[in-house]
Amino acid sequence: MIDYSKSRLLPFSIIKAAASGDAEAMSAVLKHYERYIGKLSLRQLYGENAHPHLSVDEELRLRLETKLIHKVLTFKVD
């Protein structure tokens, strides 16, 4: 599999394949947006002695990934 995560844009062929249900292409789309979704999923939590720290909210991360998959699968490629 080709690593598209360092590129700014996904190639049209990957988007088209992912919209058609290609699992490998969908994996490439998820990999491309992995860091962005991770950043959106950060939440400030408080540990011992009320020290704040950032942590990924896994439930939110999974919800964002699921929403992305849904939108890609319903994307109309003409």
C-alpha positions as CSV (number, residue, x, y, z in Angstrom):
1,M,0.0,0.0,0.0
2,I,1.2,3.5,-0.8
3,D,1.6,6.0,2.0
4,Y,-0.5,9.1,1.1
5,S,-0.4,10.5,4.7
6,K,2.4,12.9,3.9
7,S,0.7,14.4,0.9
8,R,-1.6,17.4,1.2
9,L,-4.2,16.0,-1.1
10,L,-5.4,12.4,-1.8
11,P,-5.2,11.3,-5.4
12,F,-8.6,11.2,-7.1
13,S,-8.1,7.5,-7.8
14,I,-8.0,6.8,-4.1
15,I,-11.1,8.8,-3.4
16,K,-13.0,7.1,-6.2
17,A,-11.9,3.6,-5.1
18,A,-12.8,4.4,-1.4
19,A,-16.2,5.7,-2.5
20,S,-16.7,2.4,-4.4
21,G,-16.1,0.5,-1.2
22,D,-12.4,-0.5,-1.7
23,A,-11.2,-1.4,1.8
24,E,-7.5,-0.6,1.0
25,A,-8.4,2.8,-0.4
26,M,-10.6,3.5,2.6
27,S,-7.7,2.6,4.8
28,A,-5.6,5.2,2.9
29,V,-8.2,7.8,3.4
30,L,-8.3,7.1,7.2
31,K,-4.5,7.1,7.3
32,H,-4.4,10.5,5.5
33,Y,-6.8,12.1,8.1
34,E,-5.4,10.2,11.1
35,R,-3.5,13.2,12.6
36,Y,-6.3,15.6,12.0
37,I,-8.9,13.4,13.6
38,G,-6.5,12.8,16.5
39,K,-6.1,16.6,17.0
40,L,-9.9,17.1,16.9
41,S,-10.3,14.3,19.5
42,L,-8.0,15.9,22.1
43,R,-9.6,16.7,25.4
44,Q,-8.0,18.4,28.5
45,L,-8.2,16.0,31.5
46,Y,-7.1,16.6,35.0
47,G,-4.8,14.0,36.8
48,E,-3.6,13.8,40.3
49,N,-3.3,17.1,42.2
50,A,-5.5,18.7,39.5
51,H,-2.6,18.8,36.9
52,P,-4.1,19.3,33.4
53,H,-3.0,17.1,30.5
54,L,-4.2,16.5,27.0
55,S,-5.6,13.1,26.1
56,V,-7.3,11.6,23.0
57,D,-11.0,10.9,23.6
58,E,-11.2,7.5,21.9
59,E,-15.0,7.5,21.7
60,L,-14.9,10.8,19.9
61,R,-12.0,9.6,17.6
62,L,-14.0,6.6,16.6
63,R,-17.1,8.6,16.0
64,L,-15.2,11.0,13.7
65,E,-13.7,8.1,11.8
66,T,-17.1,6.5,11.4
67,K,-18.5,9.8,10.1
68,L,-15.7,10.1,7.6
69,I,-16.2,6.5,6.3
70,H,-19.9,7.2,6.0
71,K,-19.3,10.5,4.0
72,V,-16.8,8.8,1.7
73,L,-19.1,5.9,1.0
74,T,-22.0,8.3,0.1
75,F,-19.7,10.6,-1.9
76,K,-20.9,10.8,-5.5
77,V,-18.0,10.4,-8.0
78,D,-19.0,11.3,-11.6
